[in-house]
Amino acid sequence: MEAIRIFLAYAAHKSFTVFQMDVKTSFLHGSLKEDVYACQPEGFIDADHPSHIYKPDKALYGLKQAP
């Protein structure tokens, strides 16, 4: 936290423009580099299709490929 304050003080001293952005949801828009498949978790198994697996279209939180 102190490093951020020092950086902002330096930027203000030098009249730099500082930008802010939100990266909490960046993984929602990330593309997958490889195909990933997921099994149905216990308690959420589709009764009509118990053996189906799923292929996500976008990156999911916790994947190694997620940004």
For each residue, the residues with C-beta under 8 A, 3 or more apart:
1: 4 5
2: 5 6
3: 6 7
4: 1 7 8
5: 1 2 8 9
6: 2 3 9 10
7: 3 4 10 11
8: 4 5 11 12 18
9: 5 6 12 13
10: 6 7 13 14 16
11: 7 8 14 16 18
12: 8 9 15 16
13: 9 10
14: 10 11
15: 12
16: 10 11 12
17:
18: 8 11
19:
20:
21:
22: 25
23: 26
24:
25: 22 28 29
26: 23 29 30 67
27: 30 59 60 61 66 67
28: 25 58 59
29: 25 26 58
30: 26 27 58 59 65 66 67
31: 58 59
32: 35 36 56 57 58 59 63 65
33: 65
34: 65
35: 32 55
36: 32 55 56 60 63 65
37: 53 54 55
38: 53 54 55 56
39: 53 54
40: 44 45 46 50 52 53 54
41: 44 45
42: 45
43:
44: 40 41
45: 40 41 42 50
46: 40 49 50 52
47: 50
48:
49: 46 52
50: 40 45 46 47
51:
52: 40 46 49
53: 37 38 39 40
54: 37 38 39 40
55: 35 36 37 38
56: 32 36 38 59 60
57: 32
58: 28 29 30 31 32
59: 27 28 30 31 32 56 63 65 66 67
60: 27 36 56 63 66
61: 27 66
62: 66
63: 32 36 59 60 66
64:
65: 30 32 33 34 36 59
66: 27 30 59 60 61 62 63
67: 26 27 30 59
